[in-house]
Amino acid sequence: MKTANVSGKLLWEPSREIQEKSNIKKFMTWLDETRGLKVEQYNQLWEWSVTDVEGFWSAIWDYYKIMAKSDYHEVLSEGKMPNIDWFSGATVNYAEHIFRNETAEKAAIIYQSEIRSQQELSWAELKNNTAAIAGYLKSKGVKPGDRVVSYAPNIHETVTAFLACASIGAVWSSCAPEFGIQSVIDRFKQIEPKVMFTTDGYQYGGKKYDRLELVGRIQAELPTLEETIIIPNLQDQPEITGLKNSVLWNQVIKEYSHVPLTFAAVPFDHPLWILYSSGTTGKPKGIVQSQGGILLEHLKFLGLQMDLQSEDRFFWYTTTGWMMWNIGVGSLLTGATVLLYDGNPSYPNDETLWRFAESTKMTMMGTSASFIVANMKSNVRPREFNLSHLRSIGSTGSPLPESGFEWIYQEVKSDIWLYSTTGGTDICSGFLGGSLLMPVYSGELQARSLGVAVTSYNDAGEEVVDEIGELVVTKPMPSMPIYFWNDENGERYENSYFDVFPDIWRHGDFIKITPRGSGIMYGRSDATINRGGIRMGTSEIYSALESIPEVNDSLIVDIPITSEQSYMPLFIVVKEGIPFSEELKSHINKTIRQNSSPRHVPNEIFSVKELPKTLNGKKIEVPIKKILMGIPVNQAVNSDSLLNPQALQYFIEFQKLIESGDVFLK
């Protein structure tokens, strides 16, 4: 797709002083002094980092003084993606690299929620609590490789539980408490957990949600589960006698307070955690990432791209079911203080997070593009708060429109560093992001991340500049998945990223790389739903609908209407003889909300006679999405491949309604 030349408005440039004090400038000086590598510009550094992949990642290893119990034999093995081994022979521990930053009385975590008032947890307290939880887990027979899951909110106990798991080499996996029961079971059951951390409930938007009844149902669906630790959140002393093999968090901390914290030396490629795909094509895939790979990637991404330093107070609004929670925990690798907020960012009003930024003296604030756009529409005035400590704002989740960039500089601070970043759960990091050596232009991501050979391919697999194409990565990264869970021959892994361009990672986003090396994002190129910056899968909605006998078939698509909003209609085939009524629509929405989440609820529901299917009976989400976006039918789908091409006509007519404005966002 040809596009106009770069036209983003220059909004900010780092001063000479800012550049000289930046982590990335210090890294460049170190490269010159220790490696004899002299680079003056960021793009030169990036070019070296993706040309000499081995040299770059060995430099990250040395620069950040990785504490290996045994050294590596080689940086990376020969071969093609995804069959690459990193730092073979090395043994490390992720949690150990966090606690090497311990400063006993300094705040490691500052936390607040709709229930809890703002409090601090010192490094000493975090270490002691982590040691106690790790001691308990080991006393219950948890060993390296065992899975430990969490169904808990974004509170300090959840961070502690993760660090305890990492310290002993157990494998962590998390779902946010707003996930419906089936969404949780679909994720946890496949990985066969031994222990679960959970809570009695949480509050969101002023409403309390009890979770103990759901916890009991989840326990019943997880036959491998041996122990459950309940974190009191709604109540100080919740009643848990009806839950099998369960104990309260505070009791564990008290009984194991004497246990010292130790760290298991595990191979570089030992699993750290299991994240999940959105579930577009079936049950969510378990994405397994390694202790060593995440350690190096997060040191690089947080240290060099985000410029996180030990005196910083880092915040990213997230739930425990999004990869940005993992990034937030990773900020502790730099010695920074991590800030946690659990609750609705717009409750009781849209000023909540800005008030939190003021009270915590936040230095780095991360959020979603949708939050920024919502603040614009609500006429929020962040300048009215004392944000003198705030030096940067990060945005991710979906493309931030140019108006959003400009609003930050007009309504937050004129001298702030705004870095928009894009990445994915798949690497738990960013492909493109910030650089304190580069200017900020409206609508653009400043730079390609170091060590990430990211570019744009056209349909022919040719690299293009200043054109919209598929976001691809042409060389391996250490935080790429080591494998998918229960994918013995690697087929699902291969099909997820390498099915279009052989040996090239295709991520599923549209991007334009500009002549100056920045990037402009154009949203998803596949059928994944993106609501408020959170990626979700259509299969979770279909799964919820399966329990409604009145619905014979369904198809849902997420259509970008503007850079700020999308429109998600649900099309259903109603069982013969059943009226398509408001009561049925209400029942459908309620079922989706309860089984998945409020974000999965469609904007509108429409009844159709039939849905287009492939010759082998599969739904065609992507072609329908393209048609509804206005792409000509003959370019969107090959009608010869359809079982019932006549069913396309409804969607062709529906697109005209979208175009004319007769279909409105709710």
Secondary structure, DSSP 8 states (H G I E B T S, - for coil): -B-------EEE---HHHHHHSHHHHHHHHHHHHH-----SHHHHHHHHHHSHHHHHHHHHHHTT---SB--SEEE-SS-TT---EEET-EE-HHHHHHTT--TTSEEEEEEESSS--EEEEHHHHHHHHHHHHHHHHHTT--TT-EEEEE--SSHHHHHHHHHHHHHT-EEEEE-TTS-HHHHHHHHHHH--SEEEEESEEEETTEEEE-HHHHHHHHHH-TT--EEEEE-SSSSS---TTSTTEEEHHHHHHHTTT-------EETTSEEEEEE---TTSS--EEEEEHHHHHHHHHHIIIIIS---TT-EEEE---TTSHHHHHHHHGGGGT-EEEEEES-TTSS-TTHHHHHHHHHT-SEEEEEHHHHHHHHHTT--GGGS--TT--EEEEESS---HHHHHHHHHHT-TT-EEEE-EEETTTTEEEEE--TTS-EETT-B-EE-TT--EEEE-TTS-B-SSBEEEEEE-S--TTS-SEETT-TTSHHHHHHHSSSSTTSEEEEEEEEE-TTS-EEEEEESSS-EEETTEEE-HHHHHHHHTT-TTEEEEEE--EE-SSS-EE-EEEEEE-TT----HHHHHHHHHHHHHHT-GGGS-SEEEE-S---BBTTS-B-HHHHHHHHTT--HHHH--GGGBS-GGGHHHHHHHHHHHHHT-S---
